[in-house]
Amino acid sequence: MTLVRTLLAAVLATAALAAQADINVGVTVSATGPAASLGIPEKNTIELMPKTIGGHKVIYHVLDDASDTTAAVANARRFITESKVDVVMGSTTTPNSLAMIDVVAESQTPMISMAASARIVEPVEGKKRWIFKTPQNDIMMALAIAQHMADNGIKSVAFIGFADAYGEGWLQEFGKAAGIKGISVVATERYNRSDASVTGQVLKLLAANPQAVLVAGSGTPAALPQKTLKERGYAGRIYQTHGVANNDFLRVVGADGEGTFLPSGPVLVAAQLPATHPARKSALDYVSAYEAKYGKGSVSTFGAHAWDAGLLMQAAATAALKKAQPGTPAFRAALRDALEATRELPGAHGIFNMSDKDHNGLDQRARVMVKIEKGAWTYQK
């Protein structure tokens, strides 16, 4: 009888410890370096995420990858080997996120990226079965730009973008969208995120005499080509991608940003959206939460990508806890399956519907067109 009681007590103690197992989340963001204007609001947003899920404490292991791919990979390895995380969130940029895929997939740990390129999650097979992302796919935003150009009679456009996976992805997707709308891409140029001058590239763009220029950059480095175009007297329309949708870009581009058009997630102009917009309420929920902690006007679309990653993680963890305990391969697998099964989840940027063929899950409800007017974002009805 004593042995039975001892064994029973041991089983109960083990069950109690399992019930109290923490959920560990590894978060790598580019809080310094060229992508800092994107990564800082993402890092800030982690402070707003739930501290418990289903009675389990949630521990966020937050690291800065300094906008560097090698550091992002090192952070991912540290999460897996030292922190024993159940899920990884990050990174901020496309190159960093792509570089992390091998590490998380090898350990069969789900990852929710906060970077834009569709190449992070497509095709959904092999290693990418473990990868999800919250920003809108480039093609969705590229089509919005091409449609706006076509509606305004633009037939020729020049392109200048980052000389990395973000810029190349945009060139590929915008090329498709422009072709659909009968728009000719008459010149293409590249530049590095850390470049101090793009005069040579801009002169080549101007020589092609385009009606519009698309700058495919993100954060404050995307202001450089625009300011150079203005300095050289360019009077055509300038378009940016959703990679510049934060106040730091407005500050750096200054008066040279006036009249710029870009596609964005609804959170950027949440208060201006019609009451019937399906993402208005969820977008305003994030704006309210962020500005309550960091001040009015401090919100950005990039922090909202992190917020949506947190919403996805919370919903998936709630479902996974019904099948397994945190800290186990079974829990990580259940998290992956639950993320893929996400249906009609309202986020700050849209409504998420994942599937075994779509690990982004956003549709046209996740985009609006915005114009910079008098140094502010203006919703284009």
BADREN-576871 format. One line per 5 residues: number of its first residue (from 1); for each residue y, z, x of N, C-alpha, C. Coordinates in steps of 0.02 Angstrom, whole numbers, padded with zeros to 5 digits, m for minus. Each point is the difference from the previous one (the first is absolute). Example, Ala and Ser with C-alpha at 12.3 -4.5 7.8 and 13.67 -1.06 7.14 Angstrom:
<recs>
1> m00284,00390,00660,00059,00000,m00045,00060,00000,00045; 00053,m00036,m00018,00059,00003,00042,00055,00037,m00039
</recs>
This chain:
<recs>
1> m00060,00000,00042,00060,00000,m00042,00063,00000,00043; m00002,00040,00055,00058,00003,00044,00014,m00068,00032; m00055,m00035,00019,00007,m00066,00030,00030,m00049,m00049; m00023,00005,m00063,00026,m00045,m00052,00075,00011,m00010; 00018,00066,m00003,00071,00016,m00009,00042,m00025,00059
6> m00028,00006,00060,00036,m00022,00059,00011,m00076,m00002; m00053,m00036,m00018,00005,m00073,m00003,00049,m00021,m00055; m00003,00036,m00056,00045,m00016,m00056,00073,00012,00021; 00011,00056,00035,00068,00016,00022,00025,m00054,00049; m00045,m00023,00043,00019,m00052,00048,00018,m00065,m00035
11> m00040,m00018,m00051,00014,m00061,m00038,00067,00006,m00036; 00012,00058,m00030,00063,00010,m00037,00059,m00002,00048; m00008,00029,00059,00054,00001,00049,00015,m00071,00023; m00052,m00038,00012,00009,m00070,00021,00035,m00040,m00054; m00020,00010,m00063,00031,m00035,m00056,00073,00018,m00006
16> 00015,00064,00011,00070,00023,m00005,00042,m00032,00054; m00027,m00004,00061,00037,m00031,00054,00012,m00074,m00013; m00052,m00033,m00027,00006,m00071,m00016,00053,m00012,m00053; 00001,00045,m00049,00049,m00008,m00054,00071,00007,00025; 00008,00036,00056,00066,00010,00026,00018,m00048,00057
21> m00044,m00049,00012,00013,m00047,00056,00065,m00036,m00010; 00038,m00006,00055,00065,m00033,m00003,m00009,m00076,m00001; 00048,m00033,m00031,00005,m00072,00003,00048,m00016,00057; m00023,m00036,00049,00041,m00016,00059,00024,m00072,m00003; 00065,m00009,00007,00031,m00066,m00005,00037,m00014,00066
26> m00019,m00054,00033,00034,m00021,00061,00056,m00049,m00016; 00060,00015,00022,00058,m00043,m00015,00033,m00021,00065; 00002,m00065,00014,00037,m00025,00057,00056,m00045,m00025; 00061,00014,00021,00059,m00038,m00020,00042,m00017,00061; 00041,m00052,m00006,00044,m00019,00055,00067,00035,m00008
31> 00002,00063,00017,00060,00041,m00009,00051,m00010,00055; m00021,m00033,00055,00046,m00018,00053,m00015,m00073,00020; 00043,m00029,00041,m00009,m00070,00019,00033,m00047,m00049; m00010,m00066,00008,00034,m00049,m00042,m00011,00007,m00075; m00056,00028,m00020,m00015,00007,m00072,00017,00069,m00028
36> 00041,00038,00037,00015,00068,m00021,00034,00004,m00068; 00041,m00049,m00017,00035,00003,m00065,m00049,m00006,m00058; m00061,m00025,00015,m00053,m00004,m00051,m00042,00064,00002; m00017,00021,00062,m00047,00055,00007,00028,00068,m00017; 00066,00011,00011,00029,00066,m00014,m00005,00017,m00074
41> 00020,m00044,m00047,m00007,00018,m00071,m00074,00008,m00021; m00045,m00036,00034,m00071,00010,m00014,m00022,00071,00022; 00021,00019,00059,m00016,00068,00025,00031,00052,m00046; 00062,m00010,m00022,00032,00047,m00045,m00039,00007,m00065; m00027,m00056,m00024,m00035,00000,m00064,m00064,00041,00002
46> m00031,00005,00058,m00062,00041,00006,00013,00071,m00023; 00061,00025,00011,00018,00068,m00020,m00002,00009,m00076; 00002,m00055,m00037,00001,00004,m00073,m00070,m00006,m00031; m00049,m00011,00041,m00068,m00012,m00025,m00035,00065,m00018; m00052,m00005,m00043,m00034,00061,m00024,m00032,00041,00056
51> 00007,00065,m00006,m00029,00045,00050,m00072,00022,m00018; m00017,m00011,m00064,m00069,00013,m00022,m00021,m00056,m00047; m00065,m00015,00001,m00029,m00048,m00047,m00067,00029,m00023; m00007,00009,m00065,m00063,00027,m00027,m00019,00067,00029; 00049,00041,00017,m00014,00066,00028,m00011,00000,00075
56> 00003,m00059,00032,m00009,m00005,00072,00067,m00008,00034; 00010,00037,00054,00061,m00006,00039,00002,m00069,00034; 00058,m00031,m00001,00009,m00065,00034,00041,00011,00063; m00028,m00020,00057,00033,00006,00065,00019,m00069,00024; 00065,m00009,00014,00025,m00065,00024,00011,00005,00076
61> m00035,m00041,00037,00008,m00003,00073,00046,m00059,00015; 00063,00013,00012,00051,m00052,00006,00018,m00013,00073; m00007,m00062,00022,00016,m00020,00068,00048,m00061,m00001; 00040,m00004,00052,00045,m00057,00010,m00033,m00049,00048; m00002,m00064,m00019,m00028,m00050,00046,00054,m00040,00036
66> 00064,00019,m00011,00056,m00029,00037,00004,m00076,m00006; m00024,m00028,m00055,00001,m00072,m00013,m00043,m00039,00051; m00049,00033,00028,m00040,m00029,00054,m00074,m00004,m00021; m00031,m00058,00008,m00069,m00010,m00022,m00049,00045,00037; 00010,00007,00065,m00046,00042,00040,00003,00072,m00024
71> 00060,00025,m00014,00007,00068,m00025,m00031,00008,m00069; 00006,m00051,m00042,m00029,00003,m00067,m00076,00005,00004; m00030,m00038,00044,m00073,00003,00009,m00020,00068,00027; 00038,00026,00048,m00015,00066,00028,00005,00054,m00054; 00050,m00005,m00043,00006,00048,m00055,m00059,m00004,m00047
76> m00021,m00061,m00016,m00058,m00009,m00045,m00062,00032,00031; m00010,m00010,00064,m00059,00030,00033,00004,00076,m00001; 00059,00026,00010,00009,00073,m00001,m00015,00028,m00070; 00022,m00036,m00051,m00016,00022,m00068,m00075,00005,m00011; m00035,m00051,00023,m00073,m00004,m00012,m00038,00051,00042
81> 00016,00004,00064,m00040,00042,00045,00020,00073,00001; 00065,00015,m00007,00024,00068,00005,00014,00032,m00068; 00036,m00035,m00042,00020,00028,m00065,m00053,m00007,m00054; m00049,m00045,00013,m00055,m00011,m00048,00027,m00016,m00070; 00047,m00048,m00003,00034,m00014,m00063,m00046,m00035,m00049
86> 00017,00007,m00064,m00036,m00033,m00053,00031,m00068,m00017; 00064,m00008,00014,00035,m00062,m00015,00059,m00006,00049; 00017,m00062,00017,00057,m00014,00043,00053,m00036,m00040; 00063,00020,00009,00057,m00034,m00030,00044,m00027,00055; 00017,m00065,m00003,00042,m00031,00050,m00032,m00064,00026
91> 00032,m00033,00046,00064,00019,00026,00057,m00035,m00036; 00059,00004,00029,00061,m00027,m00030,00002,m00076,00005; m00021,m00028,00057,00008,m00071,00012,m00067,m00037,m00003; 00005,m00066,m00010,m00060,m00042,m00003,m00039,00000,00065; 00031,m00012,00059,m00039,00001,00061,m00038,00065,00012
96> 00033,00056,m00013,m00033,00065,00009,m00058,00009,m00047; 00010,m00019,m00063,m00053,00007,m00050,m00061,m00043,00017; 00013,m00063,00021,m00055,m00044,00019,m00039,00029,00059; 00036,00029,00047,m00032,00028,00059,m00045,00059,m00015; 00015,00036,m00054,m00038,00060,m00018,m00065,m00014,m00037
101> m00008,m00060,m00026,m00056,m00015,m00044,m00068,00014,00032; m00009,m00022,00062,m00065,00010,00033,m00019,00073,00003; 00048,00043,00016,m00013,00071,00009,m00023,00033,m00065; 00037,m00012,m00053,m00017,00033,m00063,m00062,m00029,m00031; m00010,m00065,00007,m00059,m00032,m00030,m00063,00023,00035
106> 00004,00007,00066,m00059,00022,00039,m00023,00070,m00023; 00048,00042,m00016,m00017,00068,m00023,m00009,00004,m00075; 00008,m00056,m00034,m00005,m00004,m00073,00046,00051,m00034; 00063,m00005,00020,00053,00041,m00028,00049,m00045,m00037; 00014,00012,m00063,00047,m00043,m00036,00071,00007,00029
111> 00037,m00055,m00001,00068,m00001,00025,00045,m00032,m00051; 00059,00030,m00011,00050,m00028,m00045,00061,m00017,00042; 00011,m00064,00012,00056,m00022,00042,00065,m00001,m00040; 00055,00009,00035,00067,m00005,m00030,00037,m00061,00027; m00038,m00050,00025,00028,m00061,00026,m00015,m00059,m00046
116> 00036,m00055,00010,00002,m00051,m00053,m00052,m00056,00004; m00018,m00023,00058,m00039,m00062,00005,m00066,00003,m00038; m00014,m00054,m00036,m00064,m00005,m00036,m00059,00000,00047; 00012,m00019,00064,m00055,m00002,00049,m00029,00069,00014; 00036,00052,m00018,m00026,00068,00009,m00060,00012,m00045
121> 00000,m00031,m00059,m00053,00014,m00049,m00040,m00062,m00020; 00018,m00058,00024,m00035,m00061,m00020,m00034,m00033,00059; m00061,m00027,m00012,m00040,00006,m00061,m00034,00068,m00005; m00014,00022,m00061,m00030,00066,m00011,m00075,m00005,00015; m00016,00005,00063,m00070,m00003,00022,m00005,00032,00069
126> m00060,00017,00020,m00011,00030,00065,00043,00062,00011; 00035,00002,00056,00041,00058,00017,00054,00013,m00052; 00025,m00052,m00031,00057,00008,m00046,m00020,00029,m00068; m00065,00011,m00010,m00021,00037,m00060,00029,00071,00000; 00018,00025,00060,00025,00068,00006,00076,00003,00000
131> 00033,m00057,m00006,00073,m00003,00008,00034,m00017,m00066; 00053,00037,m00015,00042,m00011,m00059,00073,00000,00022; 00045,m00024,m00042,00071,00004,00018,00043,00003,m00063; 00061,00028,00009,00044,00009,m00058,00056,m00051,m00006; 00028,m00029,00055,00054,m00048,m00009,m00024,m00065,m00033
136> 00046,m00034,m00032,m00015,m00064,m00032,m00022,m00051,00053; m00047,m00044,m00018,m00020,m00053,00046,00057,m00048,00012; 00001,m00028,00061,00054,m00046,00018,00005,m00060,m00047; m00056,m00026,m00023,00002,m00060,m00042,00036,00015,m00066; m00008,00059,m00027,00035,00018,m00062,00075,m00002,00011
141> 00023,00028,00055,00071,00001,00015,00025,m00069,00022; m00041,m00037,00036,00019,m00067,00021,00011,m00046,m00060; m00043,00007,m00049,00008,m00041,m00061,00063,00019,m00038; 00018,00064,00001,00062,00021,m00033,00060,m00032,00034; 00000,m00002,00067,00055,m00030,00038,00003,m00075,m00014
146> m00058,m00034,00005,m00002,m00072,m00010,00022,m00019,m00071; m00019,00040,m00049,00021,m00013,m00069,00076,00007,m00006; 00027,00052,00031,00072,00011,m00003,00037,m00058,00034; m00026,m00023,00057,00030,m00056,00035,m00001,m00063,m00045; m00058,m00014,m00029,m00007,m00059,m00043,00047,00004,m00059
151> 00006,00059,m00030,00044,00008,m00058,00073,m00011,00018; 00017,00008,00064,00069,m00008,00023,00011,m00065,00039; m00046,m00047,m00008,00009,m00067,00028,m00009,m00006,00075; m00031,00048,00031,m00010,m00003,00073,m00062,m00042,00016; 00009,m00049,00043,m00054,m00046,00018,m00021,00006,00073
156> 00042,00030,00041,m00017,00007,00071,00014,00071,00024; m00045,00027,00040,00007,00069,00024,m00024,00004,00072; 00033,00042,00040,m00021,00015,00068,m00029,00070,00001; m00045,00012,00046,m00038,00063,00002,00008,00031,00069; 00014,00065,00003,m00002,00038,00062,m00034,00066,m00015
161> m00053,00016,00038,m00038,00060,m00014,m00025,00034,00063; m00024,00061,m00008,m00029,00037,00056,m00056,m00040,00033; m00003,00005,00066,m00054,m00032,00038,m00061,00046,00002; m00023,00019,m00058,m00060,00041,m00006,m00035,m00015,m00066; m00048,00041,m00018,m00040,m00014,m00060,00042,00000,m00063
166> 00053,00040,m00003,00042,00001,m00059,00035,m00068,m00008; 00032,m00023,00053,00035,m00064,m00003,m00046,m00059,m00012; m00057,00000,00033,m00047,m00055,m00008,m00029,m00002,m00071; m00014,00059,m00026,m00025,00004,m00068,00050,m00028,m00050; 00063,00018,00011,00052,m00025,m00045,00010,m00075,00006
171> m00003,m00026,00060,00008,m00073,00009,m00056,m00036,m00037; m00060,00026,00006,m00057,m00032,m00034,00007,00002,m00076; 00017,00060,m00026,00004,00007,m00073,00061,m00035,m00029; 00057,00004,00035,00059,m00034,m00026,m00009,m00076,00003; m00035,m00024,00051,m00014,m00071,00004,m00037,m00024,m00062
176> m00048,00039,m00022,m00038,m00017,m00061,00047,00000,m00060; 00040,00054,m00007,00043,00007,m00058,00053,m00055,m00001; 00028,m00016,00058,00051,m00053,00004,m00029,m00067,m00020; m00061,m00013,00023,m00033,m00063,m00018,m00010,m00006,m00075; m00019,00054,m00032,m00011,m00001,m00073,00065,m00017,m00036
181> 00056,00025,00025,00065,m00010,m00032,00039,m00060,00026; m00031,m00040,00044,00033,m00060,00025,00057,00013,00047; m00004,00054,00039,00052,00019,00048,m00026,m00016,00071; 00042,m00032,00040,m00018,m00018,00068,00020,00054,00049; m00046,00021,00043,00016,00046,00055,00019,m00043,00060
186> 00065,m00002,00016,00025,m00049,00048,00004,00027,00071; m00008,00066,00010,00001,00029,00067,m00033,00068,m00002; m00035,00019,00053,m00031,00066,00005,00013,00029,00069; 00018,00063,00001,00013,00035,00063,m00030,00070,m00004; m00012,00030,00060,m00028,00067,00004,00046,00044,00043
191> m00006,00066,m00008,00033,00047,00045,m00039,00065,m00001; 00011,00041,00050,m00035,00064,00006,00041,00056,m00034; m00035,00050,m00024,00033,00056,m00034,00052,00034,00045; m00012,00000,00065,00044,00035,00046,00053,m00044,00032; 00004,m00064,m00020,00049,m00046,00031,00071,00023,m00014
196> 00044,m00013,00049,00071,00017,m00008,00041,m00061,m00019; m00028,m00060,00006,00036,m00062,m00017,m00048,m00052,m00026; 00023,m00038,m00051,m00038,m00056,m00027,00045,m00062,m00004; 00050,m00003,00043,00048,m00055,m00004,m00033,m00068,00009; m00046,m00005,00048,m00034,m00064,00011,m00039,m00023,m00061
201> m00036,00046,m00031,m00038,m00018,m00060,00045,m00020,m00057; 00055,00037,m00009,00045,m00015,m00056,00033,m00068,00009; 00018,m00019,00061,00030,m00066,00011,m00048,m00056,m00018; m00064,00011,00013,m00050,m00051,m00020,m00006,m00004,m00076; 00003,00058,m00033,m00002,00000,m00073,00059,m00038,m00029
206> 00059,00013,00027,00061,m00032,m00026,m00001,m00075,00011; m00032,m00022,00055,m00004,m00071,00014,m00039,m00038,m00053; m00045,00036,m00035,m00040,m00031,m00053,00037,m00004,m00066; 00060,00030,m00003,00044,m00002,m00059,m00036,00020,m00066; m00031,00058,m00001,m00037,00022,m00061,00048,00026,m00054
211> m00020,m00008,m00062,00038,00028,m00055,m00007,00076,m00003; m00057,00025,00025,m00013,00072,m00001,m00039,00019,00062; 00004,00064,00019,m00040,00027,00055,m00038,00060,m00026; m00065,00003,00018,m00041,00059,m00016,m00013,00038,00064; 00019,00064,00000,m00013,00044,00057,m00062,00043,m00017
216> m00053,m00009,00038,m00061,00038,m00013,m00007,00055,00052; 00039,00052,m00011,m00003,00059,00043,m00004,00062,m00044; m00002,00058,00031,m00001,00062,m00038,00043,00052,00034; 00027,00046,m00041,00041,00053,00027,00065,m00027,00031; 00031,00040,00041,00064,m00018,00028,m00003,m00061,00047
221> m00056,m00014,00036,m00001,m00060,00042,00009,m00065,m00039; m00010,00002,m00066,00009,m00060,m00041,00074,m00018,m00008; 00045,00045,00017,00072,m00013,m00007,00026,m00047,00055; m00034,00000,00057,00026,m00038,00058,00008,m00075,m00015; m00051,m00035,m00025,00010,m00072,m00015,00054,m00011,m00052
226> 00004,00043,m00050,00050,m00009,m00052,00071,00007,00028; 00011,00050,00040,00066,00010,00029,00018,m00058,00047; m00050,m00025,00036,00013,m00056,00045,00016,m00064,m00039; m00036,m00011,m00055,00015,m00057,m00043,00072,00002,m00025; 00022,00059,m00021,00068,00007,m00025,00051,m00010,00056
231> m00015,00026,00059,00045,m00008,00057,00010,m00073,00017; m00054,m00040,m00011,00003,m00071,00017,00025,m00042,m00059; 00024,00033,m00052,00032,m00036,m00055,m00045,m00027,m00053; m00063,00022,m00002,m00046,m00027,m00051,00024,00021,m00070; 00006,m00049,m00045,00026,00013,m00067,m00053,m00009,m00055
236> m00062,m00017,00019,m00052,m00008,m00050,m00027,00067,m00023; m00050,m00002,m00043,m00029,00061,m00025,m00049,00030,00050; m00001,00066,00002,m00047,00036,00044,m00046,00043,m00044; m00064,m00006,00014,m00051,00040,m00034,m00034,00045,00051; m00017,00060,m00022,m00040,00046,00040,m00064,00015,m00038
241> m00048,00032,00033,m00061,00021,m00033,00007,00073,m00024; m00051,00024,m00035,00002,00069,m00023,m00006,00050,00058; m00007,m00026,00061,m00003,00043,00059,00067,00031,00019; 00055,m00019,m00035,00065,00028,00017,00027,00046,m00055; m00041,00015,m00049,00024,00036,m00059,00011,00074,00012
246> 00047,00016,00045,00020,00070,00009,00074,00004,00021; 00028,00058,m00006,00072,00009,00013,00018,m00008,00073; m00047,00010,00045,00015,m00010,00071,00015,m00073,00014; m00035,m00045,m00034,00015,m00071,00008,00071,m00015,m00024; 00017,00027,m00058,00068,m00010,m00027,00052,00024,00050
251> m00013,00057,00030,00048,00028,00048,00008,m00045,00061; m00055,m00025,00027,00003,m00040,00061,00027,m00070,m00013; m00021,m00031,m00055,00022,m00069,m00013,00073,m00001,m00023; 00023,00054,m00031,00070,00007,m00020,00024,m00057,m00045; 00061,m00022,00012,00030,m00052,m00042,m00037,m00067,00006
256> m00037,m00010,00054,m00037,m00063,00008,m00058,m00005,m00048; m00016,00054,m00034,m00055,m00002,m00049,00022,m00021,m00069; 00065,m00005,m00012,00025,m00016,m00067,m00029,m00066,m00025; m00026,00001,m00061,m00027,m00060,m00032,m00072,m00015,00017; m00032,00042,00040,m00070,m00011,00019,m00046,00012,m00060
261> m00052,m00042,m00005,m00050,00009,m00053,m00066,00020,00032; m00039,00041,m00035,m00066,00020,00023,m00042,00023,m00059; m00066,m00006,00006,m00044,00029,m00049,m00013,00073,00019; m00013,00042,m00048,m00011,00071,00014,m00047,00030,m00052; m00028,00056,00018,m00034,00040,m00049,00051,00031,m00047
266> m00019,00016,m00061,00047,00024,m00050,00035,00065,00018; m00029,00040,00045,00030,00064,00016,00070,m00006,00031; 00014,m00057,00033,00064,m00009,00033,00058,00001,m00050; m00012,m00025,m00060,00052,m00003,m00051,m00025,00033,m00065; m00038,00053,00007,m00034,00031,m00057,00047,00017,m00057
271> 00059,00028,00015,00046,00020,m00053,00031,m00060,m00035; m00001,m00058,00031,00029,m00060,m00030,m00050,m00039,m00043; m00064,00018,00004,m00051,m00037,m00036,00006,00012,m00075; m00019,m00050,m00041,00000,00010,m00072,m00052,00053,m00019; 00012,00034,m00055,m00045,00054,m00021,m00070,m00024,m00012
276> m00008,m00065,m00013,m00066,m00028,m00014,m00040,m00017,00062; 00031,00005,00059,m00036,m00019,00061,m00058,00049,00011; m00061,m00025,00011,m00059,00043,00003,00000,00050,00058; 00038,m00015,00053,00000,00046,00058,00061,00044,00003; 00045,m00005,m00049,00063,00036,00004,m00011,00076,00004
281> m00040,00027,m00044,m00010,00073,m00002,m00032,00025,00064; m00053,m00033,00023,m00034,00024,00060,00044,m00008,00062; 00042,m00052,00001,00047,m00009,00055,00052,00055,00000; 00026,00016,m00059,00051,00053,m00004,m00030,00068,00016; m00064,00010,m00014,m00032,00064,00018,00003,00010,00076
286> m00013,m00054,00037,00003,00006,00073,00072,00011,00024; 00046,m00039,m00028,00070,00007,00020,00024,00072,m00011; m00018,00028,m00057,00021,00068,m00016,m00029,00050,00049; m00065,m00007,00015,m00033,00047,00045,00029,m00005,00070; 00011,m00061,00024,00025,m00009,00069,00072,00024,00007
291> 00042,m00020,m00047,00070,00018,00005,00012,00074,m00012; m00044,00033,m00037,00006,00072,m00009,m00008,00037,00066; m00040,m00029,00045,m00012,00033,00065,00046,m00026,00055; 00016,m00064,m00002,00035,m00030,00057,00071,m00024,m00016; 00021,00006,m00062,00068,m00017,m00017,00007,m00065,m00039
296> 00051,m00004,m00040,00012,m00059,m00041,00013,m00061,00044; m00031,m00056,m00018,00009,m00062,00037,m00044,m00006,00061; m00044,00048,00011,m00042,00000,00060,m00065,m00039,m00008; m00018,m00018,m00060,m00065,m00030,m00013,m00003,m00071,00028; m00061,m00022,00019,m00011,m00069,00022,m00067,m00025,m00026
301> m00007,m00065,00001,m00064,m00028,m00024,m00058,00017,00045; 00014,00013,00064,m00054,00014,00047,m00031,00069,m00012; 00042,00048,m00014,m00027,00065,m00020,m00042,m00006,m00063; 00020,m00046,m00044,m00037,m00010,m00062,m00070,m00029,00013; m00008,m00039,00054,m00067,m00024,00017,m00045,00059,00019
306> 00029,00049,00035,m00038,00060,00016,m00015,00041,m00062; 00048,00005,m00045,m00010,00036,m00063,m00058,m00031,m00039; m00002,m00066,m00004,m00054,m00034,m00036,m00067,00011,00035; 00001,00002,00067,m00062,00015,00036,m00024,00070,m00018; 00047,00047,m00007,m00018,00068,m00020,m00027,00003,m00070
311> 00029,m00039,m00046,m00026,m00002,m00069,m00071,m00028,m00002; m00012,m00053,00038,m00067,m00029,00003,m00049,00049,00030; 00021,00034,00054,m00044,00049,00032,m00017,00057,m00047; 00050,00025,m00036,m00011,00055,m00046,m00048,m00019,m00056; 00010,m00058,m00030,m00044,m00022,m00054,m00071,m00011,00025
316> m00006,m00031,00060,m00066,m00013,00027,m00036,00064,00020; 00037,00047,00030,m00031,00063,00021,m00024,00040,m00060; 00039,m00001,m00054,m00020,00035,m00061,m00067,m00027,m00025; m00008,m00066,00001,m00063,m00030,m00022,m00056,00014,00050; 00015,m00004,00066,m00051,00009,00051,m00028,00071,00002
321> 00041,00049,m00018,m00022,00070,00000,m00056,00012,m00050; m00007,m00043,m00048,m00054,00007,m00049,m00067,m00023,00029; 00002,m00033,00058,m00061,m00027,00030,m00019,00032,00066; 00050,00025,00037,m00016,00026,00067,00055,00048,00022; m00013,00034,00055,00047,00049,00027,00040,m00030,00058
326> 00063,00019,00008,00040,m00024,00056,m00033,00014,00067; 00015,m00042,00049,m00028,00009,00066,m00068,m00031,00010; m00023,m00038,m00049,m00067,m00030,00005,00006,m00076,m00006; m00049,m00037,00028,m00002,m00073,m00009,m00003,m00020,m00073; m00035,00041,m00040,m00006,m00015,m00071,00068,00003,m00035
331> 00042,00047,00020,00066,00006,m00030,00044,m00059,00020; m00004,m00021,00063,00039,m00058,00021,m00021,m00063,m00037; m00065,m00007,m00009,m00025,m00059,m00038,00022,00003,m00072; m00002,00061,m00029,00022,00007,m00070,00075,m00013,m00007; 00038,00020,00051,00072,m00015,00000,00012,m00076,00001
336> m00036,m00034,00043,00007,m00073,00004,m00016,m00033,m00067; m00055,00022,m00031,m00021,m00029,m00064,00051,00015,m00054; 00028,00061,00001,00049,00019,m00051,00065,m00039,00009; 00021,m00012,00062,00060,m00041,00012,m00010,m00070,m00028; m00058,m00028,00012,m00015,m00068,m00024,m00004,m00003,m00075
341> m00015,00057,m00032,m00006,00002,m00073,00066,00018,m00035; 00054,00006,00038,00065,00019,m00030,00020,m00049,m00054; 00019,00026,m00058,00022,m00042,m00055,00064,00028,m00032; 00049,m00043,m00010,00062,00016,m00036,00033,00064,00025; 00003,00008,00065,00033,00058,00030,00074,m00016,00012
346> 00046,00035,m00035,00071,m00014,00009,00025,00028,00067; 00032,m00043,00040,00029,00021,00062,00074,m00015,00002; 00032,00018,00054,00072,m00013,00006,00015,m00075,00006; m00050,m00038,00024,00010,m00072,00010,m00034,m00044,m00051; m00037,00030,m00046,m00034,m00041,m00049,m00062,00035,m00027
351> m00042,m00039,m00033,m00061,00027,m00031,m00059,m00025,00041; m00041,00046,00025,m00056,m00018,00045,m00065,m00010,m00039; m00031,m00058,00012,m00066,m00016,m00026,m00041,m00030,00057; m00039,00042,00033,m00042,m00022,00056,m00065,m00031,m00026; m00034,m00035,00044,m00067,m00027,m00016,m00036,m00014,00065
356> m00062,m00022,m00004,m00038,m00016,00061,00026,m00064,00034; 00048,m00033,m00032,00030,m00060,00030,00075,00009,00014; 00028,00056,m00021,00072,00012,00008,00012,00073,00018; 00018,00012,00063,00013,00068,00024,00075,00015,00006; 00040,m00040,m00036,00071,00015,m00008,00014,00019,m00072
361> m00022,m00041,m00046,00000,00019,m00071,00065,m00008,m00037; 00052,m00029,00031,00064,m00008,m00034,00005,m00071,m00029; 00038,m00006,m00055,00012,m00065,m00031,00075,m00011,m00005; 00021,m00048,m00041,00071,m00019,m00003,00045,00056,m00025; m00028,00052,m00028,00040,00057,m00021,00027,00039,00060
366> m00022,m00019,00060,00018,00037,00060,00057,m00034,00039; 00033,m00050,m00030,00054,m00032,00037,00061,m00013,m00044; 00058,00004,00030,00063,m00019,m00032,00041,m00036,00053; 00050,m00037,m00021,00047,m00030,00047,00063,00043,00003; 00026,00007,00061,00057,00044,00012,00052,m00038,00041
371> 00063,00015,m00011,00055,m00029,00039,00042,00056,00030; 00023,m00010,00060,00046,00048,00031,00071,m00017,m00022; 00031,00045,m00036,00068,m00009,m00025,00041,00062,00015; 00056,m00009,00035,00044,00055,00019,m00039,00056,00036; m00045,m00022,00043,m00038,00048,00041,m00052,00039,m00038
376> m00022,m00024,m00059,m00050,00036,m00040,m00051,m00049,m00028; m00057,00027,m00020,m00053,m00040,m00031,00015,m00011,m00073; m00004,m00062,m00022,00014,m00017,m00071,m00059,m00037,m00029; m00027,00025,m00054,m00056,m00031,m00035,00022,m00066,m00031; m00040,m00053,00011,00015,m00065,m00027,m00040,m00011,m00064
381> 00032,00000,m00056,m00035,m00006,m00064,m00027,m00071,m00008
</recs>
